[in-house]
Amino acid sequence: MDDRNNAPLELTARVIFFGVILSVLLSAANAYLGLFAGMTVSAAIPAAVMALGIMRFFKTSTIYECNLIGTCASAGESLAAGVIFTLPALLLIGFWEQFNYFWVAVIAGFGGLLGTLFTIPLRRSLIVETKLQFPEGVATAKVLETGRKDTSGIRYIVNAAVAGGLFKVGANALGIWPEVMQGARRMGGSLAYFGSNLSPALLSVGYIVGLNIAFLIFLGGALNWFVAIPIVAA
């Protein structure tokens, strides 16, 4: 990679191509994760690492191209999160009987366009004039700066993806091991049950969000199961 040109490359055809590809992949992964785990995680840093790994195959690539590819991919996963957390409500209220993929695409497209347009007037007030920290943006910039010298991050992502895929195939396709660990035991007149999903996706999310957020999610689920649902069902 060479950034010493007077006019470094930024918005190029390969940026658009790889940005769209990574955006589709990460949005699909985030949509699955959100519907499966009930929450999503930001893909800004993984997208930056993958962009660095891809652009290393091009000798004339620049850090600006890597930044744009990572931004496209991160925007795709954010848009997917907006879709999966809002559009299912149309089914719950009976407005839709099933998902219409055309209208899902239209709504998501206009939502993304609206978000992009809002960044234009808000950029000055939120970024230029206001001294906000933006820790994730700073971390992503550091990843881009250091990742051009050290490409070990992309190897970790590839290895994790392969390991997760093998576990999923072994559990669901081949049935070699169960994906859910569960058991039940009668205690007096009651039945005690314990179950835990061993999906690599859930383990990864738990590792990313940390113990504090994981505890809050568990507490929210417990309150819903033991308090809210009995009240609504009564």
Backbone as a ProteinNet text record, in pm:
[ID]
protein_1_A
[PRIMARY]
MDDRNNAPLELTARVIFFGVILSVLLSAANAYLGLFAGMTVSAAIPAAVMALGIMRFFKTSTIYECNLIGTCASAGESLAAGVIFTLPALLLIGFWEQFNYFWVAVIAGFGGLLGTLFTIPLRRSLIVETKLQFPEGVATAKVLETGRKDTSGIRYIVNAAVAGGLFKVGANALGIWPEVMQGARRMGGSLAYFGSNLSPALLSVGYIVGLNIAFLIFLGGALNWFVAIPIVAA
[TERTIARY]
83.5	0	87.6	45.5	126.5	36.5	59.6	-19.9	57.4	169.8	255.3	221.8	112.3	71.8	19.2	34.7	-16.9	-169.3	-231.6	-377.3	-414.2	-420.3	-446.1	-584.8	-594.7	-722.1	-819	-946	-1046.8	-1171.4	-1256	-1378	-1348.9	-1330.9	-1297.1	-1398.3	-1387.9	-1480.1	-1464.7	-1341.3	-1322.2	-1375.5	-1372.7	-1431.5	-1582	-1648.4	-1792.6	-1823.4	-1744.7	-1769.5	-1753	-1637.5	-1613.4	-1698.2	-1729	-1817	-1955.6	-2008.6	-2140.4	-2136.8	-2032	-2021.1	-2015.6	-1928.1	-1916.7	-2042.4	-2106.2	-2229.8	-2338.4	-2349.8	-2449.3	-2417.8	-2291.1	-2252.7	-2276.1	-2231.8	-2244.4	-2388.5	-2465.1	-2606.1	-2682.9	-2652.3	-2717	-2677.9	-2548.9	-2503.1	-2565.9	-2575.7	-2632.8	-2783.4	-2851.1	-2994.5	-3019.9	-2941.1	-2954.9	-2925.9	-2818.4	-2780.6	-2886.2	-2941.8	-3042.6	-3169.8	-3213.4	-3333.3	-3307.7	-3184.2	-3149.8	-3121.8	-3043.1	-3000.7	-3078.7	-3155.5	-3230.2	-3149.3	-3028.1	-2944.9	-2840.6	-2785.8	-2681.4	-2557.5	-2446.7	-2321.7	-2269	-2197.3	-2142.9	-2035.3	-2036.3	-1939.5	-1835.1	-1821.1	-1727.8	-1584.3	-1541.5	-1403.1	-1379.9	-1467.2	-1447.3	-1450.1	-1535.6	-1540.5	-1409.6	-1352.4	-1224.1	-1114.1	-1114.6	-1013.3	-1028.4	-1152.9	-1174.8	-1138.3	-1167.8	-1129.8	-978.7	-906.6	-760.5	-709.9	-771.1	-728.4	-752.5	-865.1	-896.6	-805.1	-786.8	-712.9	-562.6	-514.7	-372.3	-335.5	-435.4	-408.6	-388.3	-411	-394.1	-279	-175.4	-55.2	-80.1	-175.3	-198.9	-309.6	-357.6	-467.7	-420.1	-514.2	-483.2	-570.5	-533.5	-610.2	-748.2	-760.7	-890.3	-988.5	-938.5	-1023.2	-1066.9	-974.4	-1009.3	-1114.7	-1101.7	-1198.4	-1337.1	-1344.7	-1474.6	-1538.1	-1458.2	-1512.7	-1567.6	-1490.8	-1538.7	-1663.3	-1671.5	-1790.3	-1913	-1896.9	-2008.8	-2057.9	-1964	-2001.5	-2069.8	-2017.7	-2077.1	-2216.5	-2234.9	-2367.2	-2468.4	-2424.1	-2514.6	-2565.2	-2475.9	-2521.2	-2609.8	-2585.3	-2671.7	-2811.4	-2818.2	-2947.7	-3025.1	-2954.6	-3020.5	-3078.3	-3005.1	-3056.2	-3183.6	-3186.6	-3307.7	-3427.1	-3402.5	-3511.5	-3566.3	-3478.4	-3526.1	-3589.1	-3559.1	-3616.2	-3743	-3783.1	-3902.4	-4007.3	-3966.5	-4064.3	-4141.6	-4085.2	-4168.5	-4291.3	-4288.7	-4406.5	-4526.5	-4501.8	-4612.1	-4684.7	-4612.2	-4675.9	-4751.5	-4693.1	-4755.2	-4887.2	-4896.8	-5021.1	-5119.4	-5080.2	-5169.8	-5175.2	-5087.5	-5087.8	-5033.6	-4934.4	-4882.2	-4915.7	-4945.1	-4962.2	-4833.2	-4746.5	-4615.5	-4522.6	-4393.7	-4297	-4300	-4318.3	-4309.7	-4169.2	-4087.1	-3946.2	-3925.9	-4017	-4004.5	-4020.5	-4124.8	-4148	-4044.4	-3993.5	-3883.7	-3763.2	-3732.2	-3619.3	-3645.5	-3768.8	-3802.3	-3790.9	-3848.2	-3843.2	-3699.4	-3622.6	-3482.6	-3403.4	-3430.7	-3359.9	-3388.1	-3516.5	-3550.4	-3498.9	-3498	-3441.8	-3293.7	-3220.5	-3078.4	-3053.8	-3135.6	-3121.1	-3151.3	-3255.9	-3291.2	-3179.8	-3122.3	-3011.5	-2891.9	-2863.1	-2751.2	-2775.8	-2898.2	-2930.2	-2923.6	-2960.5	-2955.9	-2812.6	-2718.6	-2580	-2523	-2580.2	-2527.4	-2547.1	-2670.5	-2683.9	-2632.4	-2628.9	-2587.3	-2436.1	-2364.9	-2220.3	-2151.8	-2187.8	-2121.8	-2152.2	-2279.3	-2316.3	-2267.1	-2261.4	-2224.3	-2076.6	-2010.4	-1871.3	-1775.9	-1808.4	-1715.2	-1719	-1839.3	-1851.3	-1854.2	-1915.6	-1926.3	-1807	-1746.4	-1627.8	-1668.6	-1734.2	-1771.1	-1653.6	-1652.7	-1537.2	-1540.2	-1658.5	-1671.8	-1567	-1573.4	-1467.7	-1458.5	-1572.9	-1567	-1503.3	-1534.1	-1471.5	-1321.4	-1279.7	-1136.5	-1069.6	-1135.8	-1079.6	-1068.7	-1170.3	-1165.9	-1051.4	-1030.8	-919.6	-785.5	-772.1	-647.7	-626.8	-737.1	-727.4	-678.2	-730.5	-688	-541.1	-499	-360.3	-262	-291.7	-199.5	-216	-335.9	-361.9	-290	-247.7	-174.4	-34.2	11	141.5	128.9	19.2	-1.3	-135.2	-133	-255	-303.5	-261.8	-303.3	-452.7	-513.4	-655.4	-742.7	-710.9	-792.5	-782.6	-668.1	-653.8	-742.9	-752.9	-841.2	-986.4	-1027.9	-1165.9	-1194	-1102	-1120.9	-1124.8	-1032.9	-1030.4	-1158.5	-1205.8	-1329	-1448.9	-1452.9	-1563.7	-1563.6	-1445.5	-1435.9	-1477.1	-1429.2	-1463.8	-1613.5	-1672.5	-1816.5	-1896.9	-1852	-1921.9	-1914.8	-1798.4	-1784.1	-1871.8	-1878.2	-1963.8	-2110.1	-2152.2	-2291.8	-2325.5	-2235.7	-2259.4	-2264.2	-2171.3	-2169.9	-2293.1	-2348	-2464.3	-2594.8	-2614	-2743	-2749.7	-2644.6	-2648.8	-2615.4	-2510.5	-2465.1	-2516.7	-2556	-2607.3	-2503	-2376.7	-2269.7	-2278.5	-2312.7	-2326.4	-2445.6	-2506.1	-2622.3	-2578.5	-2662.9	-2634.5	-2688.4	-2778.1	-2839.2	-2806.8	-2756.1	-2732.8	-2848.7	-2920	-3038	-3060.2	-3135.2	-3167.4	-3282.8	-3350.3	-3464.4	-3459.2	-3511	-3511.2	-3632.4	-3700.4	-3816.6	-3769.9	-3818.1	-3784.6	-3914.3	-3951.6	-4078.1	-4194.3	-4278.9	-4392.1	-4366.1	-4242.3	-4208.5	-4106.5	-4095.2	-3999.9	-3899.3	-3773.6	-3667.6	-3602.6	-3584.5	-3527.4	-3412.4	-3308.9	-3195.7	-3157.8	-3135.8	-3096	-3006.3	-2915.8	-2824.8	-2789.6	-2796.3	-2759.4	-2608.8	-2544.5	-2399.1	-2354.9	-2441.2	-2408.8	-2286.3	-2192.6	-2077.4	-2118.5	-2232.5	-2278.8	-2308.9	-2376.3	-2407.4	-2281.4	-2190.3	-2064.7	-1986.3	-1987.2	-1914.6	-1977.5	-2110.8	-2179	-2150.7	-2155.9	-2126.6	-1985.6	-1891.7	-1752.6	-1738.1	-1810.5	-1798.1	-1861.1	-1982.7	-2053.7	-2001.1	-1940.7	-1884.9	-1984.4	-1933.5	-2013.1	-2124.7	-2099.3	-2200.9	-2324.6	-2302.5	-2415.5	-2484.6	-2406.9	-2466.3	-2555.1	-2511.6	-2592.9	-2722.4	-2715.1	-2836	-2934.1	-2882	-2968.9	-3035.4	-2957.4	-3013.5	-3119.4	-3092.3	-3188.1	-3317.2	-3304.5	-3423.9	-3505.2	-3437.6	-3509.2	-3578.2	-3511.5	-3572.2	-3694.8	-3686.4	-3801.7	-3918.8	-3889	-3996.2	-4061.3	-3977.3	-4029	-4105.6	-4053.7	-4112.1	-4208.8	-4205.4	-4291.6	-4387.7	-4332.7	-4417.3	-4511.4	-4458.7	-4542	-4653.9	-4627.6	-4740.2	-4846	-4803.1	-4901	-4988.2	-4925.4	-5001.5	-5091.8	-5041.4	-5119	-5230.1	-5224.9	-5325.7	-5462.8
-118.9	0	124.9	226	346.4	467.2	546.2	666	792.7	782.4	897.9	975.3	940.9	1016.1	1152.7	1248.8	1382.4	1383	1301	1290.3	1144.4	1102.8	961.2	918.1	793.1	738.5	731.9	760.2	754.2	682.4	748.5	685.7	624.9	493.4	422.6	311.6	249.6	141.4	23.6	-7.2	-120.6	-90.4	36	73.2	46.7	87.6	65.1	-84.3	-159.7	-303.5	-375.2	-359.1	-429.1	-371.7	-243	-185	-246.4	-266.4	-328.4	-473.9	-547	-688	-702.4	-626.7	-635.9	-584.8	-484.9	-433.9	-540.6	-613.8	-721.1	-831.6	-871.5	-979.7	-941.7	-823.2	-783.3	-749.7	-696.2	-669.7	-800.3	-900.9	-1031.5	-1095.4	-1086.7	-1143.6	-1071.3	-939.1	-863.3	-884.8	-901.1	-929.9	-1065.2	-1164.7	-1296.8	-1288.4	-1218.3	-1207.7	-1132.8	-1027	-950.5	-1030	-1106.3	-1187.7	-1307.8	-1354	-1471.4	-1434.7	-1329.5	-1293.4	-1176.5	-1105.4	-991.5	-864.5	-864.1	-744.4	-757.2	-645.3	-643.7	-575.8	-594.2	-529.3	-450.6	-345.7	-262.2	-337.7	-318.9	-387.4	-291.9	-174.2	-75.2	-126.7	-179.7	-226.3	-353.7	-457.5	-573	-536.1	-441.4	-398.8	-332.7	-252.8	-189	-293	-394.8	-500.3	-576.9	-610.3	-682.5	-596.8	-467.6	-378.3	-374	-369.8	-370.9	-500.4	-612.4	-740.2	-751.3	-697.9	-704.2	-613	-490.6	-392.3	-416.4	-507.7	-540.2	-611.2	-664.9	-730.2	-628.5	-501.1	-396.1	-305.9	-300.7	-225.8	-75.5	-26.4	118.2	162.6	73.1	109	206.8	283.4	384.2	362	428.4	417.3	480.3	574.8	637.9	538.7	454.6	351.2	251.5	212.1	120.5	181.8	310.3	378.3	379.6	405.5	408.7	270.2	167.7	31.6	-5.8	23.3	-5.3	73.1	197.3	278.8	221	177.9	115.3	-9.3	-94.1	-217.8	-188.5	-92.3	-56.9	2.2	82.9	140	31.5	-71.6	-181.1	-254.7	-283.9	-356	-268	-137.9	-48.3	-42.2	-40.7	-38.2	-166.6	-279.9	-407.2	-407.3	-349.1	-341.4	-258.4	-148.4	-67.4	-141.2	-228.8	-304.3	-410.7	-490.1	-604.4	-562.7	-442.7	-399.5	-316.2	-288.4	-206.3	-274.9	-330.4	-385.7	-505.7	-591.4	-699	-648.7	-521.9	-466.4	-461.8	-448.2	-447.4	-581.4	-689.4	-820.6	-834.1	-781.1	-795.1	-719.8	-604.6	-527.5	-569.4	-665.3	-716.3	-636	-535.8	-455.8	-536.8	-620.9	-714.9	-856.3	-941.9	-1083.4	-1160.6	-1107.2	-1165.2	-1054.5	-1083.9	-984.4	-971.4	-849.8	-819.2	-765.1	-845	-809.4	-682.5	-656.2	-533.4	-411.5	-412.7	-298.4	-289.8	-403.9	-400.8	-329.2	-361.9	-296.9	-147.9	-112.7	28.7	107.3	52.8	121.6	134.8	25.9	30.9	130.5	134.2	227.5	372.4	404.3	541.2	574.9	475.3	499.5	531	455.1	483.6	617.8	651.5	781.3	895.5	878.2	981.8	1000.8	889	899.8	970.3	941.3	1007.8	1157.1	1194.2	1336.1	1409.9	1342	1406.3	1432.8	1351.1	1373.4	1503.3	1552.6	1675.6	1796.1	1825.5	1941.4	1914.6	1786.8	1757.3	1744.5	1734.5	1714.3	1829.9	1952.5	2067.4	2075.7	2055.7	2072.2	1957.4	1835.7	1720.3	1683.2	1721.2	1679.8	1798.6	1901.9	2014.3	2105	2147.2	2245.4	2181.9	2065.4	1999.6	1907.7	1916.1	1836.3	1700.5	1620.6	1486.4	1391.2	1282	1192.9	1092.5	1037.5	934.8	824.5	750.1	651.2	541.4	498.8	392.6	442.2	565.8	622.1	637.7	680.4	692.7	555.8	455.9	320.7	266.2	292.9	247.1	313.4	442.6	512.5	452.8	418.9	357.5	220.1	145.9	15.1	31.4	131.3	154.6	195.6	277	323.7	210.8	134.1	27.5	-97.6	-119.3	-241	-246.8	-132.9	-132.5	-190.4	-198.6	-258.5	-399.4	-425.5	-556	-611.8	-723.1	-781.9	-902.7	-915.1	-1031.5	-1029.2	-909	-900.2	-976.1	-969.6	-1039	-1189.4	-1238.9	-1382.8	-1427.6	-1345.5	-1380	-1387.6	-1293.1	-1292	-1414.6	-1447.5	-1563.9	-1692.1	-1706.1	-1826.7	-1839.5	-1727	-1730.7	-1767.3	-1714	-1745.7	-1893.6	-1948.2	-2090.5	-2177.5	-2143.3	-2221.8	-2216.5	-2096.5	-2084.7	-2160	-2153.6	-2226.7	-2377.1	-2427.7	-2571.6	-2617.5	-2536.4	-2572.2	-2576.6	-2478.4	-2472.9	-2590.7	-2624.5	-2738.7	-2868.5	-2883.5	-3004.8	-3019.5	-2907.6	-2914.1	-2928.5	-2847.9	-2844.9	-2938.4	-2940.6	-3020.8	-3167.4	-3192	-3329.3	-3389.7	-3306.6	-3357.3	-3427.9	-3387.8	-3453.2	-3417.1	-3292.4	-3248.5	-3154.6	-3144.1	-3054.9	-2909.8	-2821.3	-2678.5	-2620.7	-2694.1	-2648	-2746.5	-2696	-2777.3	-2753.4	-2859.5	-2842.9	-2966.3	-2945.8	-3055.4	-3016	-3114.8	-3090.6	-3189.2	-3145.6	-3230.2	-3194.7	-3297.4	-3274	-3248.5	-3138.4	-3100.5	-3083.4	-3188.6	-3186.7	-3188.4	-3088	-3079.1	-2990.6	-2944.9	-2854.8	-2920.2	-2864.3	-2912.1	-2801.7	-2827.6	-2729.9	-2758.4	-2654.6	-2669.6	-2571.7	-2618.2	-2532	-2557	-2449.9	-2463.7	-2348.8	-2377.2	-2274.7	-2305.2	-2202.6	-2217.4	-2199.6	-2293.9	-2292.4	-2233.6	-2157.8	-2101.8	-2011	-2024.5	-1933.1	-1787.4	-1763.2	-1625.2	-1562.1	-1636.6	-1583	-1565.5	-1660.8	-1648	-1526.1	-1501.8	-1386.9	-1255.8	-1250.1	-1128.4	-1101.8	-1207.4	-1190.4	-1140.2	-1189.3	-1144	-997.6	-958.5	-821.4	-720.9	-749.6	-651.7	-648.5	-757.1	-758.1	-804.6	-824	-881.2	-788.1	-658.1	-564.8	-563.9	-549.6	-548	-683.7	-791.6	-925.2	-944.4	-892.5	-904.3	-824.9	-705.5	-624.8	-694.2	-757.8	-831	-948.3	-1020.7	-1131.8	-1082.1	-969.8	-914.5	-872.9	-811.8	-774.6	-895.1	-1001	-1122.8	-1187.1	-1187.1	-1244.9	-1165.4	-1032.7	-950.3	-973.5	-985.7	-1012.6	-1147.8	-1249.4	-1385.5	-1406.2	-1351.4	-1378.5	-1270.2	-1150.1	-1041.4	-995.7	-950.1	-889.4	-990.7	-1105.5	-1204.7	-1257.3	-1292.9	-1334.9	-1227	-1099.1	-991.4	-978.8	-983.9	-971.5	-1092.7	-1211.1	-1333.4	-1352.4	-1279.6	-1297.8	-1247.1
0	0	0	-72.1	-83.5	-68.4	38.6	63.8	32.3	-36.3	-56.9	-183.6	-248.4	-366.9	-325.7	-413.6	-385.2	-379.5	-462.1	-462.9	-437.7	-312.6	-282	-327.2	-366.7	-411.1	-293.8	-322.4	-216	-266	-342.3	-393	-529.6	-532.7	-655.4	-679.9	-796.3	-830.5	-735.4	-696.9	-606.4	-467.2	-427.4	-299.1	-300.6	-408.1	-419	-422.2	-498.8	-512.3	-378.4	-315.6	-189.5	-76.5	-82.5	18.2	14	-106.5	-120.7	-74.2	-113.1	-74.4	77.7	142	287.5	356.9	298.4	356.9	356.9	246.8	238.5	338.9	346.6	437.1	583.2	622.3	762	798.9	704.8	735	752.5	669.6	686.2	819	853	980	1098.5	1090.4	1201.2	1212.7	1098.7	1103.1	1169.3	1132.2	1195.1	1344.5	1379.2	1519.8	1600.2	1542.8	1614.5	1638.3	1538	1554.8	1645.1	1648.6	1728.7	1874	1894.4	2029.5	2088	2005.7	2056.3	2065.2	2014.6	2014.8	1905	1866.5	1765	1821.6	1754	1793.4	1674.5	1704.6	1598.2	1520.9	1390.3	1304.7	1249.2	1309.6	1255.1	1257.4	1371.2	1382.2	1301.1	1310.2	1221.6	1073.8	1036.5	896.6	855.5	944.8	913.9	896.9	982.6	972.3	841.4	804.7	679.1	558.4	566.7	457	439.6	550.3	542.4	480.2	520.7	465.9	316.6	270.8	127.9	46.9	95.2	16.5	15.4	97.8	91.9	-37.8	-107.2	-235.4	-348.1	-319.4	-419.8	-375.9	-456	-418.6	-411.7	-490.1	-494.1	-399.2	-314.2	-225.1	-118.2	-65.3	36	158.8	265.6	389	373.4	281.8	258	195.3	107	49.2	156.3	242.5	351.3	442.2	468	553.7	490.6	360.9	293.4	288.6	263.1	260.5	397.6	502.1	636.7	672.2	625.4	651.4	582.3	457.5	385.3	458	499.2	568	700.4	775.1	903.5	885.8	781.4	755.5	721.6	649.9	615.1	737.6	832	951.3	1038.6	1041	1118.3	1058.1	926.5	858.9	884.9	886.5	916	1056.6	1151.7	1288.3	1294.5	1220.4	1217.8	1160.7	1064.4	1002	1096.5	1155.2	1233.6	1365.5	1413.8	1540.5	1523.5	1400.3	1378.2	1291.1	1178.5	1084.8	1138.8	1225	1281.4	1356	1400	1467.1	1373.1	1242	1146.3	1144.3	1171.4	1182.4	1313.9	1420.6	1552.4	1561.2	1494.2	1500.4	1392	1308.2	1205.9	1078.2	1062.9	940.7	823.2	850.1	751.4	795.5	698.4	727.5	704.2	623.2	598.8	550.1	552.2	508.2	356.4	311.8	169.7	143.6	76.8	63.6	-18.8	-110.9	-188.9	-98.7	-15.2	71.8	183.2	226.5	323.7	263.9	137.9	71.3	51.3	15.5	-5.6	124.9	232	361.7	410.2	396	438.8	355.1	224.3	137.8	173.2	194.5	231.9	371.7	460.9	594.1	588	506.6	490.4	424.8	324.4	258.1	353.9	435.3	532.2	635	680.2	774.8	715.1	588.3	521.5	507.6	471.2	456.2	589.5	698.1	828.9	874.3	826.7	868.4	811.7	703.6	642.4	734.1	781.1	871.1	1012.2	1053.8	1190.7	1205.6	1094.3	1102.9	1174.9	1139.8	1201.2	1350.3	1387.6	1528.2	1615.5	1561.4	1642.9	1633.4	1525.9	1506.4	1508.1	1431.4	1418.3	1541.6	1582.2	1689.7	1828.2	1841	1971.2	1992.9	2108.5	2138.8	2196.3	2114.5	2157.1	2135.2	2210.3	2209.2	2093.6	2063	1959.4	1977.6	2089.2	2117.3	2012.2	1958.3	1857.7	1728.6	1690.6	1572.1	1588.5	1707.7	1734.4	1730.1	1789.2	1788.5	1646.3	1564.2	1425.3	1349.6	1374.3	1309.2	1350.8	1478.3	1525.2	1461.4	1444.7	1379.1	1235.9	1166	1028.2	1021.5	1117	1115.1	1145.8	1249.8	1289.4	1204.5	1152.4	1076.2	943.4	893.4	767.2	784.1	907.9	935.5	991.8	1062.1	1125.1	1078.5	1005.8	949.2	1028.8	1153.1	1231.4	1261.3	1261.9	1294	1196.5	1066.5	967.5	985.3	1030.5	1054.4	1169.2	1272.9	1384.7	1339.1	1255.4	1207.7	1121.4	1031.3	944.5	1027.1	1121.9	1205.5	1288.2	1342.1	1420.9	1333.7	1211.3	1120.8	1083.3	1056.4	1022	1140.5	1259.8	1378.4	1406.4	1396.6	1418.1	1314	1188	1082.4	1101.6	1140.7	1164.8	1280.9	1386.1	1499.5	1456.7	1377.2	1333	1242.9	1152.4	1063.4	1143.4	1237.8	1318.2	1404.8	1453.5	1541.7	1464.4	1360.8	1291.5	1171.5	1090.3	967.8	993.2	1070.9	1092.4	1222.6	1316.8	1443.6	1528.1	1515.8	1591.4	1739.1	1768.6	1907.2	1916.8	2033.1	2048	2058.4	2008.8	2019.4	2149.3	2213.7	2338.2	2449	2559.4	2678.6	2774.4	2809.3	2892.2	2978.1	3083.9	3173.9	3264.4	3319.3	3408	3523.5	3636.9	3756.3	3841.5	3888.6	3973.5	4116.5	4170.4	4307.4	4385.7	4457.7	4529.6	4432.1	4441.6	4350.3	4231	4214.6	4104.8	4013.1	3895.6	3796.2	3767.9	3799.6	3775.9	3641.1	3563.6	3429.2	3412.3	3345.2	3312	3167	3094.2	2954.9	2913	2822.8	2773.1	2628.6	2545.3	2405	2391	2325.1	2310.6	2177.2	2113.9	1983	1990.8	1896.9	1894.2	1878.1	1812.6	1796.6	1931.6	2019.7	2151.8	2235.8	2226.7	2300.1	2252.9	2122.8	2068.5	2113.2	2109.4	2153.7	2300.8	2382.4	2523.8	2548.2	2470.5	2485.2	2444.5	2339.6	2289.4	2385.9	2432.6	2515.3	2658.2	2704.3	2838.6	2943.9	3064.9	3173	3218.4	3224.9	3274.3	3184.5	3053.5	2960	2957.9	2963.3	2964.2	3086.8	3201.3	3322.5	3309.6	3251.1	3232.6	3137.7	3033.6	2941	3013	3092.9	3169.9	3267.6	3333.3	3428.5	3358.4	3240.3	3165	3122.9	3077.7	3041.2	3159.7	3275.4	3395.7	3439.3	3433.4	3470.5	3375.2	3246.7	3150.5	3176.6	3201	3214.2	3344.7	3453.3	3584.3	3631.8	3569.6	3616	3506.1	3393.2	3290.5	3225.6	3184.9	3116.3	3206.9	3333.6	3419.6	3438.4	3445.4	3461.5	3337	3218.3	3093.9	3072.6	3108	3086	3188	3299.1	3404.1	3359.8
[MASK]
++++++++++++++++++++++++++++++++++++++++++++++++++++++++++++++++++++++++++++++++++++++++++++++++++++++++++++++++++++++++++++++++++++++++++++++++++++++++++++++++++++++++++++++++++++++++++++++++++++++++++++++++++++++++++++++++++++++++++

